[in-house]
Amino acid sequence: MPTPYICGETLDDVLREVIEEVFKHGVPITPTKGRALELSGVLLEIVNPRARLSRTETRGKVFSALGELTWYLAGTNKVSFVSYYIKPYMQMADGDEIYGGYGPRLFNWDGINQIDNIIHRLRQNPHSRKAVAQLFDRTDMESHKNDIPCTCTLQFLIRDRKLHLITNMRSNDVHVGLPHDVFCFTMLQEIVARSIGVELGTYKHVVGSLHLYDRNSRAAKRFLDEGWQATNALMPSMPEGDPWVHIRTLLELESEIREAPAPIDLRYDNLPPYWADILRLLHMYRLRRDGDGQRITEVRDSLSSTLYRPFADRLLRQLATTGKFNLL
C-alpha cells in the first residue's frame, strides 16, 4: 500500500521518499500531457521550510525557482518574463501571457490583493482560519486555455506563534513542478511570516494527483542514484521587519538584469545581505547567459552565504563545457 503521508526535514528528504513511493505504488494513468504513474490523496510535510533548495545535481534548480518566484511577486503573467528562466513556459502561453499565472491571481485578482488581505487578517486575529488565497477558479473548469492553475488554495495558519502554510494542489508533477512549488510557496510563507512578525512554522503540501510522467522516469531515477543529501543546508533566515521594501527593490533590479543589454554591472549595498545574495544569484544567471565566467566568479566570491556557492560553481562548470570559460 502507498504511504499517504510523507514527512521530512528538507525538500530532498521528502522528494526522495515520494519518488520512491511513486515507483513502487504509482498507478498508470494517461492524462492529456502523457502517460504517468500516479499517487492520489497525498500529504507531504517539510518540517523546516528553509530547507527548500535541493542540493542535488539534477534537482538543484535555484535559478529557475527564483525566476518563477520573482514572476509571482511582480504580479504579472507575461510569458516573456518567466520563459527567460523556464523555456517550457513558451509552450503553455496564450499569446504573450500565461493564463493561469499565479502573480495576478495572488496580488491583483479583480482588484483584490489576496496576500495583503491575509497579512491584514492575521495581524488582527492570529487564530483566524480565513487566511486563504484562492488560485483555481470555478471558471477554469470551462477554460480552453493552454494553462490553468495546478494550485487550488494556500491557507496560512498561526499556531504557537508560528506561521504554518497548507497548500492544496489538484495536480502536481513530482519531478518538475514539486521542487519549484515548494520553493516558491515556502518563500511566500516566510515573507508573510516576516510581514506579521512571527516565526516560520511547518509546510504541508496536499495533492490530489501526484504523478511522474514516463518521459521523466529516467531523470527521476538519476536523482535517486545521487544518494541522500545533507539535511542541515538551510537558506538563511529572512531579515526581521517588513520585507516588502526590499522585495520592491529586488524586483526593480531583476527587471534591469533581465532586460538590459550586456554587460551589466550592479551594486548590492542597497540591499541587506539576505536579499543581496538573491540578487547576486539572478545576476550570475544572466552572466551565464552572456558567457561571462570571470564575472560569475567575482560575484560568487562576494556571496554572503556559502549555501549558494555550489550553485554558482555549477554555472561555471556548465559554461566550461561550452569552451567559453576555463575552470583552471
C-alpha positions as CSV (number, residue, x, y, z in Angstrom):
1,M,0.0,0.0,0.0
2,P,1.3,3.5,-0.7
3,T,2.1,5.9,2.1
4,P,-0.4,8.8,2.0
5,Y,1.7,10.9,4.4
6,I,5.4,11.7,4.0
7,C,7.3,13.9,6.4
8,G,10.9,15.1,6.3
9,E,13.2,17.8,7.5
10,T,14.1,19.0,4.0
11,L,12.9,19.2,0.4
12,D,15.4,16.5,-0.6
13,D,14.2,14.1,2.2
14,V,10.6,14.4,1.0
15,L,11.5,14.3,-2.7
16,R,13.4,11.1,-2.3
17,E,10.7,9.3,-0.3
18,V,7.8,10.4,-2.5
19,I,9.6,9.5,-5.8
20,E,10.3,6.0,-4.4
21,E,6.6,5.7,-3.4
22,V,5.6,6.6,-7.0
23,F,7.8,4.0,-8.5
24,K,6.6,1.3,-6.0
25,H,2.9,2.1,-5.9
26,G,2.1,4.5,-8.7
27,V,-1.0,3.7,-10.8
28,P,-0.6,4.1,-14.6
29,I,-2.7,7.0,-16.0
30,T,-2.9,8.7,-19.4
31,P,-3.8,12.3,-18.9
32,T,-3.6,14.9,-21.7
33,K,0.1,15.6,-21.1
34,G,1.2,12.0,-21.5
35,R,1.5,8.6,-19.7
36,A,2.4,8.8,-16.0
37,L,2.4,7.0,-12.7
38,E,0.1,8.5,-10.1
39,L,-0.4,8.6,-6.3
40,S,-3.7,10.2,-5.2
41,G,-4.6,12.0,-2.0
42,V,-1.0,12.5,-0.7
43,L,0.1,14.8,2.2
44,L,3.7,15.9,2.2
45,E,5.2,17.9,5.1
46,I,8.5,19.7,5.3
47,V,9.5,20.4,9.0
48,N,12.0,23.1,8.1
49,P,10.7,25.1,5.1
50,R,14.0,27.0,4.8
51,A,15.5,23.7,3.6
52,R,13.6,24.4,0.4
53,L,16.5,24.0,-2.1
54,S,17.5,20.6,-3.4
55,R,21.3,20.0,-3.0
56,T,21.4,17.5,-5.9
57,E,22.8,18.0,-9.4
58,T,19.5,17.0,-11.0
59,R,17.1,18.9,-8.9
60,G,19.1,21.9,-7.6
61,K,17.2,24.5,-9.5
62,V,17.8,27.7,-7.6
63,F,17.9,30.0,-10.7
64,S,14.7,28.8,-12.3
65,A,13.0,28.7,-8.9
66,L,14.0,32.3,-8.1
67,G,12.9,33.3,-11.6
68,E,9.4,31.8,-11.0
69,L,9.2,33.4,-7.6
70,T,10.0,36.9,-8.8
71,W,7.5,36.4,-11.6
72,Y,4.8,35.7,-9.0
73,L,5.9,38.7,-6.8
74,A,5.9,41.0,-9.8
75,G,2.2,40.3,-10.2
76,T,2.5,39.6,-13.9
77,N,1.6,36.7,-16.2
78,K,3.8,37.8,-19.1
79,V,5.4,34.8,-20.7
80,S,8.5,36.8,-21.8
81,F,9.4,37.2,-18.1
82,V,9.1,33.6,-16.9
83,S,10.4,32.0,-20.1
84,Y,13.7,33.8,-19.6
85,Y,14.2,31.4,-16.7
86,I,12.0,28.5,-17.7
87,K,11.7,28.0,-21.5
88,P,8.9,25.4,-21.5
89,Y,6.5,28.1,-20.4
90,M,6.6,29.2,-24.0
91,Q,4.5,26.1,-24.9
92,M,1.9,27.0,-22.3
93,A,1.3,30.6,-23.4
94,D,-1.8,32.0,-24.9
95,G,-0.4,34.9,-26.9
96,D,2.1,36.8,-24.7
97,E,0.5,35.6,-21.4
98,I,0.2,32.6,-19.2
99,Y,-3.5,32.5,-18.4
100,G,-3.0,30.6,-15.2
101,G,-0.1,32.7,-13.9
102,Y,-0.2,33.0,-10.1
103,G,1.1,36.5,-9.8
104,P,-2.1,38.4,-10.9
105,R,-4.3,35.9,-9.0
106,L,-2.4,36.4,-5.8
107,F,-1.8,40.2,-6.0
108,N,-4.4,41.7,-8.2
109,W,-7.4,39.4,-8.9
110,D,-10.3,41.7,-9.8
111,G,-8.6,44.4,-7.9
112,I,-8.0,42.3,-4.8
113,N,-4.6,41.7,-3.3
114,Q,-5.1,38.4,-1.6
115,I,-1.7,38.4,0.2
116,D,-2.3,41.9,1.6
117,N,-5.7,40.7,2.9
118,I,-4.1,37.6,4.5
119,I,-1.4,39.7,6.3
120,H,-4.1,42.2,7.5
121,R,-6.4,39.5,8.8
122,L,-3.7,37.6,10.6
123,R,-2.4,40.8,12.3
124,Q,-5.9,41.4,13.5
125,N,-6.7,37.9,14.5
126,P,-3.8,35.5,14.8
127,H,-6.1,32.5,15.3
128,S,-8.1,33.2,12.1
129,R,-8.9,30.2,9.8
130,K,-9.9,32.5,6.9
131,A,-6.5,33.4,5.7
132,V,-6.8,31.6,2.5
133,A,-5.6,32.6,-1.0
134,Q,-7.5,31.0,-3.9
135,L,-5.7,30.3,-7.2
136,F,-8.0,27.8,-9.0
137,D,-11.3,29.5,-10.0
138,R,-14.6,27.8,-10.9
139,T,-14.4,29.2,-14.4
140,D,-11.1,27.4,-15.0
141,M,-13.1,24.2,-15.4
142,E,-14.5,25.6,-18.6
143,S,-11.4,27.3,-19.8
144,H,-9.8,26.2,-23.1
145,K,-6.5,28.0,-22.3
146,N,-3.2,26.2,-22.5
147,D,-2.5,26.6,-18.8
148,I,-4.8,26.7,-15.7
149,P,-3.6,26.6,-12.1
150,C,-2.5,23.4,-10.5
151,T,-2.7,25.0,-7.1
152,C,-6.2,25.4,-5.6
153,T,-5.6,27.2,-2.3
154,L,-2.9,28.5,0.1
155,Q,-4.0,28.5,3.8
156,F,-1.9,30.4,6.3
157,L,-2.3,29.5,9.9
158,I,-0.7,31.0,13.0
159,R,-0.4,28.4,15.8
160,D,2.0,28.5,18.7
161,R,3.2,31.9,17.4
162,K,4.5,30.3,14.2
163,L,3.1,30.7,10.7
164,H,2.2,27.4,9.0
165,L,1.2,27.0,5.4
166,I,-1.1,24.3,3.9
167,T,-1.1,24.2,0.1
168,N,-3.8,22.3,-1.7
169,M,-3.0,21.1,-5.2
170,R,-5.4,19.5,-7.7
171,S,-2.4,18.1,-9.7
172,N,1.4,18.1,-9.2
173,D,4.3,16.8,-11.3
174,V,6.7,15.2,-8.7
175,H,9.8,15.6,-10.7
176,V,9.4,19.0,-12.4
177,G,6.8,21.0,-10.6
178,L,7.1,19.9,-7.0
179,P,10.6,21.4,-6.3
180,H,9.6,24.8,-7.8
181,D,6.2,24.9,-5.9
182,V,7.8,24.1,-2.6
183,F,10.5,26.8,-3.1
184,C,8.0,29.5,-4.2
185,F,5.3,28.8,-1.6
186,T,7.7,28.4,1.4
187,M,9.4,31.7,0.3
188,L,5.9,33.3,0.3
189,Q,5.2,31.7,3.7
190,E,8.4,33.3,5.1
191,I,7.5,36.7,3.5
192,V,4.1,36.6,5.2
193,A,5.6,35.5,8.5
194,R,8.0,38.4,8.5
195,S,5.3,40.8,7.5
196,I,3.3,39.7,10.5
197,G,6.2,39.4,12.9
198,V,6.0,35.7,13.7
199,E,8.4,32.8,13.2
200,L,8.2,30.2,10.5
201,G,6.3,27.0,11.1
202,T,6.0,23.9,9.0
203,Y,4.9,23.5,5.4
204,K,2.3,21.0,4.3
205,H,1.6,20.2,0.7
206,V,-1.7,18.3,-0.1
207,V,-2.0,16.8,-3.6
208,G,-5.0,15.2,-5.4
209,S,-2.9,13.7,-8.2
210,L,0.8,13.5,-7.6
211,H,2.4,12.0,-10.7
212,L,5.6,11.2,-12.5
213,Y,5.5,11.3,-16.3
214,D,7.0,8.4,-18.1
215,R,9.3,10.8,-20.0
216,N,10.9,11.9,-16.7
217,S,11.3,8.4,-15.2
218,R,15.0,8.1,-16.2
219,A,15.8,11.5,-14.7
220,A,14.0,10.7,-11.5
221,K,16.0,7.5,-11.2
222,R,19.2,9.5,-11.6
223,F,18.0,11.8,-8.8
224,L,17.6,8.7,-6.5
225,D,21.0,7.4,-7.5
226,E,22.7,10.6,-6.2
227,G,22.0,9.4,-2.7
228,W,21.0,11.3,0.5
229,Q,21.9,14.9,0.8
230,A,22.9,16.8,3.9
231,T,19.8,17.9,5.9
232,N,21.4,20.9,7.5
233,A,21.7,23.1,4.4
234,L,19.2,25.8,5.1
235,M,18.6,29.1,3.4
236,P,19.4,31.9,5.9
237,S,16.5,33.4,7.9
238,M,14.8,36.2,6.1
239,P,15.6,39.5,8.0
240,E,13.1,40.6,10.6
241,G,10.8,43.5,9.7
242,D,8.8,44.4,6.7
243,P,10.3,42.6,3.7
244,W,8.3,44.4,1.0
245,V,10.5,47.4,0.6
246,H,13.4,45.1,-0.2
247,I,11.2,43.0,-2.5
248,R,10.3,46.1,-4.5
249,T,14.0,46.9,-4.9
250,L,14.8,43.3,-5.8
251,L,12.1,43.3,-8.5
252,E,13.3,46.6,-10.0
253,L,16.9,45.2,-10.2
254,E,15.7,41.9,-11.5
255,S,14.0,43.6,-14.4
256,E,17.2,45.6,-15.1
257,I,19.3,42.3,-15.1
258,R,16.8,40.5,-17.4
259,E,16.2,43.3,-19.9
260,A,19.4,45.4,-20.0
261,P,22.0,44.8,-22.8
262,A,25.2,43.1,-21.8
263,P,27.4,43.8,-20.0
264,I,25.7,44.6,-16.7
265,D,27.3,45.8,-13.5
266,L,25.4,46.0,-10.3
267,R,25.8,47.3,-6.7
268,Y,24.5,45.2,-3.9
269,D,24.9,47.6,-1.0
270,N,21.4,49.0,-1.3
271,L,20.0,45.7,0.0
272,P,20.6,43.7,3.2
273,P,22.9,40.6,2.8
274,Y,20.0,38.2,2.5
275,W,18.3,40.0,-0.4
276,A,21.6,41.0,-1.9
277,D,22.6,37.3,-2.3
278,I,19.3,36.6,-4.1
279,L,20.1,39.5,-6.4
280,R,23.6,38.0,-6.9
281,L,22.1,34.7,-7.9
282,L,19.9,36.4,-10.5
283,H,22.9,38.3,-11.8
284,M,25.0,35.2,-12.1
285,Y,22.3,33.5,-14.1
286,R,22.3,36.5,-16.5
287,L,26.1,36.3,-16.7
288,R,25.9,32.6,-17.6
289,R,23.6,33.5,-20.5
290,D,26.2,36.1,-21.5
291,G,29.0,33.6,-21.2
292,D,30.9,35.7,-18.7
293,G,32.6,33.2,-16.4
294,Q,35.1,35.7,-15.0
295,R,32.3,37.9,-13.7
296,I,30.4,35.0,-12.3
297,T,33.5,34.1,-10.3
298,E,33.7,37.6,-8.9
299,V,30.0,37.7,-8.0
300,R,30.2,34.2,-6.5
301,D,33.1,35.3,-4.3
302,S,31.1,38.2,-2.9
303,L,28.2,36.0,-1.7
304,S,27.4,36.4,2.0
305,S,26.0,32.8,2.4
306,T,28.2,29.8,1.5
307,L,24.9,27.9,0.8
308,Y,24.7,29.3,-2.7
309,R,28.3,28.7,-3.8
310,P,27.7,25.2,-5.2
311,F,25.0,26.6,-7.5
312,A,27.4,29.2,-8.8
313,D,30.1,26.6,-9.3
314,R,27.6,24.5,-11.3
315,L,27.1,27.5,-13.6
316,L,30.8,27.7,-14.1
317,R,31.0,24.0,-14.9
318,Q,28.2,24.4,-17.4
319,L,30.0,27.3,-19.0
320,A,33.2,25.4,-19.2
321,T,31.6,22.7,-21.3
322,T,30.9,25.3,-24.0
323,G,34.5,26.2,-24.2
324,K,33.8,29.8,-23.3
325,F,35.4,29.6,-19.8
326,N,38.4,27.7,-18.4
327,L,37.9,26.4,-14.8
328,L,41.7,26.1,-14.2
